[in-house]
Amino acid sequence: MMEPGPFLPRVQEAYWVDTTILPFEGAGDQLAVVVVDVPATTTGTIGVELRAGAGRVPVQATLWTPANVAPIP
């Protein structure tokens, strides 16, 4: 079972991200992303590539929690 606090994903993993932490015009409640950059600690910024082709976007690692993101199988 995953802890409720922030965690660091792996590069090239795909996730559904809640749009409350990553707003995107026209998106529903979740947005598909691929992780492209991971900081050394959860105080940094995670780089994600939007599946919608909008380019690379930063997400604060402190917000990367099981409540806000879910792996895409």
Protein Blocks (a to p, Z undefined) as FASTA:
>chain_A
ZZfbdcdddehiacdddfklmgcehiafbccdddfbdcfbfkbccddddfklnopadddf
klmcfklgccdZZ
